[in-house]
Amino acid sequence: MLNKIKTELSELLFLSRDALHIHIGLGIYVAAMLVLRRGPASIVPWLVVLAFELGNEFLDAFHHSPPDIDITGAFKDIGNTMLWPTVVLLIARRLARQTGGRTAELQPSSAGDP
């Protein structure tokens, strides 16, 4: 049933299964940041995405009888899902370190001030 849903969603959105992993991973990441009220430098939203993806791979492997585990495909799916959340997390942490833990704030322009 899960594969049927994924196939139909892929066809509906005109996306490959790989692209679906990328978009859904990023969507879960943003949703987790909003729901949990955590910024992109927090590991928590990243862990939420990882938990969802590992759960998805578990369901993929064990929805067949006997279990059909495609290790190469699973690693590819995990990589596709986790790529952009990982990039955002690493950039946010680096920026936080460079600004002393403060998030970047817009400063009023001093142009034209005496």
N, C-alpha and C positions, 0 to 999 in steps of 0.2 A: 504494500500500500504506500509506504514512504517513497519508494522509487517512482511509483505512478504519479504521486503529487509533485515530485521534483521534475519529472519529465514534462508534465503538463505546465508547470510554472515556467520551465525553460522555454517551452514552445510559445506560451502566452507572451512572454517578455522578449522573445527572439534573442535569447542569450544561450551560449553554450553552458554546459554543466560547470565548466571551470569558471566562467565569468559569473555564474550564479553564486559560486562559493565566494568570490571576491566581493560582490555587491552585498550579499547577505552578511558576510563577516564585518564589513564596514558599517552596515546598518545596525547590527547588534552592538557594535562598539559604541556608536553614537548614542543609541538608545540606553545602553548601560551607563554612560556618562551622565545622561539627563536624569534617568530614574534614580541612580545612586548619588547624584549630585557630587560627582567626582570630576576633576579636571583630567586633561589628557596625560598629565605627568603621573597620574595614579596608576598603579599596577592592577587595581581592582577591575576596571572595565576590560582590560586585556585578559585577565583571568576568566571573566564571564564569557568572552568570545571563545577562549580555549576550551572551557567546559562544554559549551554548546557544540563546538566542532568535534571534540572527543566523543561526546554523546552521539552525534550524528554518525561518526565512523563506527562506533559500537553497534548502532542500529543497522548500518549498512552491512556489517560483517555477520551479524547474527540473525538477520531476518530470513536468511536461507536456512534450510535444514538439509544436510549438515552445514555448519558455519563455513562461509566462503570468505576468507580473509585475503584481500588483495593489498599487500603491504605497499607496493609501489604506488598504487592508486590512492591509498590512504595518506601516504606522505605527501603526494602531490596535492590532494585536497586540503590537508592541514596547512601546507605552504601557501596555497592560494588564499585560504581563509585568513590566515594570520599575518600575511605580508603587510598590508597597509595599517592595521592596528599596531603592529610592531614598529613600523617606520614612524608613525605619529607619536607613539610612546617614547621612542628614543630621541626624537627631535625635541619633544616637550621637556624631557628630563635634561637634555643638554642645555636648552634655553633657560630652564630654571636654575641650573648650576651657574650659568654665565651671569645671571641677574641676581645671584645671591638668594635664590628661592622665591623671588618675587616674580609674578607673571608680568609680561610686557604690558605696560600701561601707556595709553596715549597721553603725551605731555602737551600742554598748550604751547602753541608756537610763540616764540619770542620775536618773530619777525615784525618789525615796525614798532617795537617797544623802545622807548627812549633809554 
